[in-house]
Amino acid sequence: MNRNMTLAAVVAVGLVLCIAPGLFAQDSSDMCIECHRALDSEPLSRQVEQFEVDIHAAAGFGCVDCHGGDASIAGPGGMDPALGFLGAPGGEEIIAVCGRCHSDAEFMRQFNPSLRVDQEAEYWTSRHGQRLAAAGDTAVATCADCHAPHGIRPASDPKSTVYPPNVASTCGRCHDDSARMGTYDIPVDQNEKYARSVHHEALVEGGDISAPTCNDCHGNHGAAPPGISWVGNVCGQCHAVMADQYEQSRHAQTFVEMGMPGCATCHSNHEILEAGDSLLGLGDGAVCAACHTEGDPGGSAAMAMRAGIDSLTVEIDEATAVLHEAEQAGMEVSAAQADMKDSNSALVMGRAAMHSFSPDAVTEALAPGREIAGASLEKGQSALQDLRVRRMGLIASVAIILVLILALVLKIRQIGSGPADSPGRA
């Protein structure tokens, strides 16, 4: 009986496999996957491995969702154009394929309601999309150039091509290629310069993924060079105080009229180094000297602002050193040291006010810091003077004690030797 039941089960399974082979093929395998996995061509077989970690595979999508065709048919028959097979889409086809889902708000809501659905529309406003649409230039970047087809990961995944620290390398795949960029007369040293910038240092070396990379300044799907008139708005997304100061300055309008790109005129664009006081003024390394001389109002203003900042810097250093000396000597100066934080804050605000290009604005910003530094210096000096007085008092006290001890010793000796020297004693 058990043998008969086993035989019946085998027959039943066999019948099911004969009647519905496609059903199990669909559930357990995709013929696209099976065929490509067995191919000798490494690029084609590698796509299978890449797709295993793809975000679309994790959501249940298969090859046919992008490429069309019929995944239940083995061999070339499943890739019949009559079945809607696209093969490797290129140019505008790629945008259409991705946009078919990513531009459909109702569809995308089922998977990621927070994901924007205007990427396709935004792409056509980008420098890439404009050249593709207007000139049919298929060498420009499309979705597949930035998002690595078959292995697309969430932007939050450190292995994603669009994870912030990886963005510069992703853009560099095209923008570091001199042959590819030569057609557009675009330099290929942006990535090299960015690698030396303070932004790259913060992002890659410091691990601050909020630090800017290519798409923070140029946009992502709508990538384009920041225009001369709005580069300050781009920088102002992070450097708000400086941007407000600059917007109120004479330079804001003058730079536009002269065709100069605002912030980038003084700070560069890709190779933005850490800003220091040496940039201000007319000395070596000062950017003001590129346009101004000592004899013109701009040059005089630059030197005045630099002098004010240098003066407060010296005052802060002097006060800090005196307070540290007093602290090391055991004097209570913690309140004055805490006040010095406000003095340093005033110095920061003075440096920011420099973007107004107004000596008066810089002087006003520095004033509280100078007052605090001066008061703290006095407190430190007073503490050191008090220390000196205490030390002098201690020295005097020790000297008096020593004199008294010496006098006592002499007196004791005198008393001890007195009776033996008295006349009349036998």
Rosetta blueprint (number, residue, H / E / L):
1 M L
2 N H
3 R H
4 N H
5 M H
6 T H
7 L H
8 A H
9 A H
10 V H
11 V H
12 A H
13 V H
14 G H
15 L H
16 V H
17 L H
18 C H
19 I H
20 A L
21 P H
22 G H
23 L H
24 F H
25 A H
26 Q H
27 D H
28 S H
29 S L
30 D L
31 M H
32 C H
33 I H
34 E H
35 C H
36 H H
37 R H
38 A H
39 L L
40 D L
41 S L
42 E H
43 P H
44 L H
45 S H
46 R H
47 Q H
48 V H
49 E H
50 Q H
51 F H
52 E L
53 V L
54 D L
55 I H
56 H H
57 A H
58 A H
59 A L
60 G L
61 F L
62 G L
63 C L
64 V H
65 D H
66 C H
67 H H
68 G L
69 G L
70 D L
71 A L
72 S L
73 I L
74 A L
75 G L
76 P H
77 G H
78 G H
79 M H
80 D L
81 P H
82 A H
83 L H
84 G L
85 F L
86 L L
87 G L
88 A L
89 P L
90 G L
91 G L
92 E H
93 E H
94 I H
95 I H
96 A H
97 V H
98 C H
99 G H
100 R H
101 C H
102 H H
103 S L
104 D L
105 A H
106 E H
107 F H
108 M H
109 R L
110 Q L
111 F L
112 N L
113 P L
114 S L
115 L L
116 R L
117 V L
118 D L
119 Q H
120 E H
121 A H
122 E H
123 Y H
124 W L
125 T L
126 S L
127 R H
128 H H
129 G H
130 Q H
131 R H
132 L H
133 A H
134 A H
135 A H
136 G L
137 D L
138 T L
139 A L
140 V L
141 A L
142 T L
143 C H
144 A H
145 D H
146 C H
147 H H
148 A L
149 P L
150 H L
151 G L
152 I L
153 R L
154 P L
155 A L
156 S L
157 D L
158 P L
159 K L
160 S L
161 T L
162 V L
163 Y L
164 P H
165 P H
166 N H
167 V H
168 A H
169 S H
170 T H
171 C H
172 G H
173 R H
174 C H
175 H H
176 D L
177 D L
178 S H
179 A H
180 R H
181 M H
182 G H
183 T L
184 Y L
185 D L
186 I L
187 P L
188 V L
189 D L
190 Q H
191 N H
192 E H
193 K H
194 Y H
195 A L
196 R L
197 S L
198 V H
199 H H
200 H H
201 E H
202 A H
203 L H
204 V H
205 E H
206 G L
207 G L
208 D L
209 I L
210 S L
211 A L
212 P L
213 T L
214 C H
215 N H
216 D H
217 C H
218 H H
219 G L
220 N L
221 H L
222 G L
223 A L
224 A L
225 P L
226 P L
227 G L
228 I L
229 S L
230 W L
231 V H
232 G H
233 N H
234 V H
235 C H
236 G H
237 Q L
238 C L
239 H L
240 A H
241 V H
242 M H
243 A H
244 D H
245 Q H
246 Y H
247 E H
248 Q L
249 S L
250 R H
251 H H
252 A H
253 Q H
254 T H
255 F H
256 V H
257 E H
258 M L
259 G L
260 M L
261 P L
262 G L
263 C H
264 A H
265 T H
266 C H
267 H H
268 S L
269 N L
270 H L
271 E L
272 I L
273 L L
274 E L
275 A L
276 G L
277 D H
278 S H
279 L H
280 L L
281 G L
282 L L
283 G L
284 D L
285 G L
286 A L
287 V H
288 C H
289 A H
290 A H
291 C L
292 H L
293 T L
294 E L
295 G L
296 D L
297 P H
298 G H
299 G H
300 S H
301 A H
302 A H
303 M H
304 A H
305 M H
306 R H
307 A H
308 G H
309 I H
310 D H
311 S H
312 L H
313 T H
314 V H
315 E H
316 I H
317 D H
318 E H
319 A H
320 T H
321 A H
322 V H
323 L H
324 H H
325 E H
326 A H
327 E H
328 Q H
329 A L
330 G L
331 M L
332 E L
333 V L
334 S H
335 A H
336 A H
337 Q H
338 A H
339 D H
340 M H
341 K H
342 D H
343 S H
344 N H
345 S H
346 A H
347 L H
348 V H
349 M H
350 G H
351 R H
352 A H
353 A H
354 M H
355 H H
356 S H
357 F L
358 S L
359 P H
360 D H
361 A H
362 V H
363 T H
364 E H
365 A H
366 L H
367 A H
368 P H
369 G H
370 R H
371 E H
372 I H
373 A H
374 G H
375 A H
376 S H
377 L H
378 E H
379 K H
380 G H
381 Q H
382 S H
383 A H
384 L H
385 Q H
386 D H
387 L H
388 R H
389 V H
390 R H
391 R H
392 M H
393 G H
394 L H
395 I H
396 A H
397 S H
398 V H
399 A H
400 I H
401 I H
402 L H
403 V H
404 L H
405 I H
406 L H
407 A H
408 L H
409 V H
410 L H
411 K H
412 I H
413 R H
414 Q H
415 I H
416 G H
417 S H
418 G L
419 P H
420 A H
421 D H
422 S L
423 P L
424 G L
425 R L
426 A L
